[in-house]
Amino acid sequence: MKAFVFERTGDPNNVLAVQELPEPKPGTGEILVRVRLSPVHPSDLHIMRGRFGRQPMLPATPGIECVGVVEALGSGVAGPAPGTRVVLLNVWGSWRELILSPAERVIPVPADLSDEDAAQALVNPVTAWVMTMVEHDLKPGDWLAQTAAGSTVGQLVLQLARSERFRTVNIVRRRAQVPDIKALGGDVVITSEDDDWGMQLATASEGKVLSRAIDCVAGRTGATVARHLAPGGRMLVYGALSSHRQTDPSAFEMPVFAPRLIYNAAAVQGWYLLHWLEVTPLDDCAAIFAKVLDRLASGALRLPPAKLHRPQNIADALRDADGASREGKPLLDLSSWAAD
Ligand SMILES: NC(=O)c1ccc[n+]([C@@H]2O[C@H](COP(=O)([O-])OP(=O)(O)OC[C@H]3O[C@@H](n4cnc5c(N)ncnc54)[C@H](OP(=O)(O)O)[C@@H]3O)[C@@H](O)[C@H]2O)c1
């Protein structure tokens, strides 16, 4: 069986290699899955560079989500039956032909869901769902402020806003994005290209109970949003895009304005999917994952288009994941190895 492996951390182009490994056999309570597609997320690059919040033991295989087909069941496992299309709930190392998973982390995929969407159903869609529907518990009529509204997570949040009828104040960094976010249903859209965008946010906040926010930009942008939280408000910081490729440590700093934080008794809190998956009972995680899969299958949630890459073209996939490619999420077609 072929697998991508890195034995040390560093530039993904230098540390990643293809290795021939023995075919794994499912043990008690395990399921063997033949991987079809696995995305190249920025977090995979952070992991190979040794900069992620959770690092695997080395040598390791990248890939934190995938879609595949059940190949074989270990003893004591009743199903899903071989041949069933499945996704895995927080099982790492999916850039390989065959992967072992604890049986309870193997979730069948609805028939109507494409492989492309199933392969990327966990990291961004579950993040969007949990932050809005669980952590912030948004109800119809509530307001949510978000940064990088044009990101994949941001667009999913806008779709949820439509279906769950909460309202959004959106911040984007390019003026050209404003009409797109409005077309997606954003109620208020502000661009940080405007020098006075903080004032615009203050004006937009008037008369609204802007007590919930999510931010994946951090730096001055996130701090400005925190400043406009309503009394008792809470902002979840889930990304730090200000520090491009995590190479500018100063951009990780958030100059939060203390008096507003104190007098408003507001909170700025980190949010990390992997932490949430670790502290939440597995049944609850699986139930939310299944709900998100159903929404994707019905078209109630839609992901931006993806771009398939053969494993031989890994350099292109890494480049697309690292840069500002607009061609779609890079997906590794690991089933194509078998055909070679
Ligand atoms: N904490 C967690 O567990 C968790 C889970 C999932 C995702 N995330 C994080 O969420 C963020 C978004 O992920 P994604 O996959 O949705 O992103 P994505 O689809 O790749 O989109 C990135 C977006 O961010 C914008 N952007 C990039 N740098 C920016 C900056 N310095 N200031 C303002 N906007 C900027 C881009 O705008 P342009 O269109 O102008 O380029 C683009 O709209 C990432 O930081 C990711 O690591 C975190």
The ligand as an ORCA input file, in Angstrom:
! r2SCAN-3c Opt
* xyz 0 1
  N     -10.198     26.615     14.874
  C     -10.592     25.619     14.097
  O     -10.830     24.501     14.556
  C     -10.770     25.857     12.633
  C     -11.550     24.987     11.850
  C     -11.720     25.273     10.493
  C     -11.107     26.403      9.944
  N     -10.323     27.178     10.753
  C      -9.652     28.393     10.251
  O     -10.632     29.189      9.642
  C     -10.003     30.039      8.721
  C     -10.809     30.013      7.442
  O     -10.672     28.733      6.857
  P     -11.316     28.432      5.436
  O     -10.912     27.084      5.016
  O     -12.764     28.778      5.517
  O     -10.565     29.554      4.565
  P     -10.569     29.752      3.002
  O     -11.789     29.191      2.384
  O      -9.217     29.350      2.487
  O     -10.706     31.324      2.883
  C      -9.783     32.218      3.421
  C     -10.475     33.559      3.461
  O      -9.815     34.405      4.366
  C      -9.577     35.651      3.776
  N      -8.318     36.159      4.317
  C      -7.089     35.606      4.184
  N      -6.183     36.341      4.841
  C      -6.850     37.387      5.390
  C      -6.450     38.510      6.162
  N      -5.198     38.713      6.509
  N      -7.424     39.362      6.540
  C      -8.698     39.171      6.199
  N      -9.141     38.135      5.464
  C      -8.216     37.259      5.060
  C      -9.518     35.399      2.285
  O      -9.881     36.537      1.638
  P      -9.495     36.814      0.114
  O     -10.655     36.236     -0.663
  O      -9.395     38.302      0.057
  O      -8.191     36.121     -0.174
  C     -10.557     34.280      2.142
  O     -11.849     34.813      2.033
  C      -8.558     29.555      8.594
  O      -7.750     30.377      9.399
  C      -8.618     28.155      9.172
  O      -7.379     27.758      9.707
  C     -10.162     26.943     12.072
*
